[in-house]
């Protein structure tokens, strides 16, 4: 997104370990007359004025995931950026917004309370937090996307030190109490090596960078 971020992520940093992965959900207001993703897409094609996709912030991962969804589904969507998840969910519950994209920690409590409906999750398999919600692929849309958190180190850090840090982080991430804390936040704990993290980042960039460029979005 940034023409000049003040640093080069490839030259100035190196990955140490990925520690979490999390899914996105597509949710609709209770008044929207659909219960499946395929029905929603058909409804939006008939009612294009309703193709307003709310996201918690412009330039966020849900923003670009919403664009991915619109492109894959051949739905011309208007992304509506909010100043955080709270006003996004408020408008979704209130019916001022038909469709929203956000992470599971935001959407799931409202879904479980019957205030909104999550139609699909973005993971490769059903979320451990909501096994009753189908994935995009199960719903007929060939799309998988997740977010992540990882540790990085300066590019100049010696390889042996990076290895020690990576090993220490993986040991900590294997502790049950810490894993439970991430699960409570609706994140899946991950304990990857530096090499595995680098591979993940390469795959991630190949998927997301074209979407960001095509959007023309600039902060």
Secondary structure as GFF3:
##gff-version 3
##sequence-region A 1 219
A	DSSP	alpha_helix	9	12	.	.	.	ID=ss1
A	DSSP	beta_strand	13	29	.	.	.	ID=ss2
A	DSSP	alpha_helix	37	46	.	.	.	ID=ss3
A	DSSP	three_ten_helix	48	50	.	.	.	ID=ss4
A	DSSP	beta_strand	52	55	.	.	.	ID=ss5
A	DSSP	alpha_helix	61	73	.	.	.	ID=ss6
A	DSSP	beta_strand	78	81	.	.	.	ID=ss7
A	DSSP	alpha_helix	85	94	.	.	.	ID=ss8
A	DSSP	beta_strand	99	103	.	.	.	ID=ss9
A	DSSP	alpha_helix	104	112	.	.	.	ID=ss10
A	DSSP	beta_strand	116	121	.	.	.	ID=ss11
A	DSSP	beta_strand	146	154	.	.	.	ID=ss12
A	DSSP	alpha_helix	159	173	.	.	.	ID=ss13
A	DSSP	alpha_helix	176	184	.	.	.	ID=ss14
A	DSSP	beta_strand	188	189	.	.	.	ID=ss15
A	DSSP	alpha_helix	194	215	.	.	.	ID=ss16
###
